[in-house]
Amino acid sequence: MNKSARAIALETLIRILQDGSYSNISLNNSLNNSHLSQTDQNLATRLVYGTVQYKIFLDYQLKGLLKTKITEKYLYPLLLMSLYQLIFLDKIPDRAVLDEANKLAKQFGKRHSAGFKIANGILRSFIRRGVILPDESDQIEYLSVKESFPTWLVQYFIDHWGEKRTQKILQSFNETAKNSVRLSSLKNKGKTLNGLRKLGFDPQESLLSSQVAILSKGGVSETDLFKNGDLTIQDEAASLVVDAFDFKGDEQVLDACSAPGGKTVQIAENLTSGKVTALDIHEKKLRLVRQNAKRMGVSDKLVAKAVDARKADQYFSGQEFAKILVDAPCSGLGLLRRKPEIRYTKSKKDLLSLQKIQLDILDHVSHLLQENGGLVYSTCTISTEEDEDVVKSFLASHPKFELVPFKLKKIASNSGMLKILPDSYGSDGFFIAKFKLRG
Ligand SMILES: C[S@@+](CC[C@H](N)C(=O)[O-])C[C@H]1O[C@@H](n2cnc3c(N)ncnc32)[C@H](O)[C@@H]1O
């Protein structure tokens, strides 16, 4: 029997909430093995992302309603998913949510289990009582529940950006991520945009880059435009990192942390006789880099090697590279729209342990840069520990490096550092710093 959109969503949520799986990987696996129509896939996606995103808020709604201990594994995810529909999906009538919860409880529960009665009772009680929130006098607790972020993260954002901006940042992270594509610079941009228009994607130019288009719907990876390498899926802020370099075309470039290769192919598009050496600590992930390069028609510019960038100076003989990109492993706090569970899995301690890895990578690759060469450091996080503090520490221990201003297609950085918060342009949160090695 083919599974329904809600059954797929529930089994995915069980894996994410009970087994700690990643939302995007789990959901893709479930959807790829399903026979759902595009509309049903959209519903399953909405249910999974929405429930994970609002987990703290939804959990709070159960306050006072749980009279018995929930033992069956499916029941807690089912309650959260049903509450999400009751509260956020206006087009689905309450009656339908209750009926569907009933069916799912019977499908996922043990034989003779009373799970469906428990679910029904709790959901009916919620409908009678309505949404509850903590008292506003405690802003941290209030915002934590209202926007569904752990209290440490709310406190962290307030400490760095104040209460008003924090509210905007949190709200912005709860908005739906845009469908953003970067158009290959090797192809005719007008033609690609026309192709997108014909397919109903209604492309609009990004505020951050003239090479990036925002689409009105998903599913572009199914099109020939994607398959033929006319475009690639990349966030508008992420697309700025490579633009921070000024390419001549004949350079040897090192991409120290390359997988899945979004920025590697972008570098390669800028090269004529030059090559990009793409490293990643995980051999398996390099397959994605090679696939991406092949699809985007730049395989001849790529050398891929499984290397721990913290040991990169053992693999290369000296100052071999004119440009180096360190798009470092990071907490990913800038990606909260696309990977909502990051807010629950990362802790403040992680920021400092990641900082250590980031500095280690920078230190080891910095020996491989030619004099007057450019080093770009970027992260998809907005934490100071992994961004500005890394820059400060790196400069303190590498006095021959200095920050240099850079100009992108639509914005510029005079300080050599650029931090993009998620509420500024509705993009992912990103950080870019550009250094030069003095001659
Ligand atoms: C932020 S992702 C890079 C994204 C990539 N630049 C892109 O645009 O598609 C960081 C990558 O660093 C890799 N990584 C983590 N630790 C590493 C290390 N010590 N050396 C090299 N790569 C590492 C991870 O496997 C991951 O693929």
Ligand as a Chemical Component Dictionary entry (heavy atoms), coordinates in Angstrom:
data_LIG
# 
_chem_comp.id                   LIG 
_chem_comp.type                 NON-POLYMER 
_chem_comp.pdbx_formal_charge   0 
_chem_comp.three_letter_code    LIG 
# 
loop_
_chem_comp_atom.comp_id 
_chem_comp_atom.atom_id 
_chem_comp_atom.alt_atom_id 
_chem_comp_atom.type_symbol 
_chem_comp_atom.charge 
_chem_comp_atom.model_Cartn_x 
_chem_comp_atom.model_Cartn_y 
_chem_comp_atom.model_Cartn_z 
_chem_comp_atom.pdbx_ordinal 
LIG C1  C1  C 0  30.530 24.305 5.107  1  
LIG S1  S1  S 1  30.875 22.784 4.384  2  
LIG C2  C2  C 0  31.573 23.286 2.858  3  
LIG C3  C3  C 0  30.567 23.653 1.813  4  
LIG C4  C4  C 0  31.193 23.801 0.445  5  
LIG N1  N1  N 0  32.292 24.737 0.445  6  
LIG C5  C5  C 0  30.193 24.240 -0.609 7  
LIG O1  O1  O 0  30.111 25.415 -0.930 8  
LIG O2  O2  O -1 29.487 23.371 -1.121 9  
LIG C6  C6  C 0  32.284 22.251 5.251  10 
LIG C7  C7  C 0  32.923 21.005 4.688  11 
LIG O3  O3  O 0  34.146 20.832 5.411  12 
LIG C8  C8  C 0  34.408 19.469 5.534  13 
LIG N2  N2  N 0  35.412 19.334 6.620  14 
LIG C9  C9  C 0  35.201 19.276 7.950  15 
LIG N3  N3  N 0  36.383 19.201 8.596  16 
LIG C10 C10 C 0  37.354 19.231 7.651  17 
LIG C11 C11 C 0  38.762 19.178 7.680  18 
LIG N4  N4  N 0  39.423 19.084 8.832  19 
LIG N5  N5  N 0  39.423 19.209 6.513  20 
LIG C12 C12 C 0  38.773 19.292 5.323  21 
LIG N6  N6  N 0  37.428 19.334 5.237  22 
LIG C13 C13 C 0  36.733 19.312 6.376  23 
LIG C14 C14 C 0  33.065 18.853 5.792  24 
LIG O4  O4  O 0  33.072 17.501 5.424  25 
LIG C15 C15 C 0  32.156 19.716 4.894  26 
LIG O5  O5  O 0  31.961 19.073 3.673  27 
# 
loop_
_chem_comp_bond.comp_id 
_chem_comp_bond.atom_id_1 
_chem_comp_bond.atom_id_2 
_chem_comp_bond.value_order 
_chem_comp_bond.pdbx_ordinal 
LIG C1  S1  SING 1  
LIG S1  C2  SING 2  
LIG S1  C6  SING 3  
LIG C2  C3  SING 4  
LIG C3  C4  SING 5  
LIG C4  N1  SING 6  
LIG C4  C5  SING 7  
LIG C5  O1  DOUB 8  
LIG C5  O2  SING 9  
LIG C6  C7  SING 10 
LIG C7  O3  SING 11 
LIG C7  C15 SING 12 
LIG O3  C8  SING 13 
LIG C8  N2  SING 14 
LIG C8  C14 SING 15 
LIG N2  C9  SING 16 
LIG N2  C13 SING 17 
LIG C9  N3  DOUB 18 
LIG N3  C10 SING 19 
LIG C10 C11 SING 20 
LIG C10 C13 DOUB 21 
LIG C11 N4  SING 22 
LIG C11 N5  DOUB 23 
LIG N5  C12 SING 24 
LIG C12 N6  DOUB 25 
LIG N6  C13 SING 26 
LIG C14 O4  SING 27 
LIG C14 C15 SING 28 
LIG C15 O5  SING 29 
# 
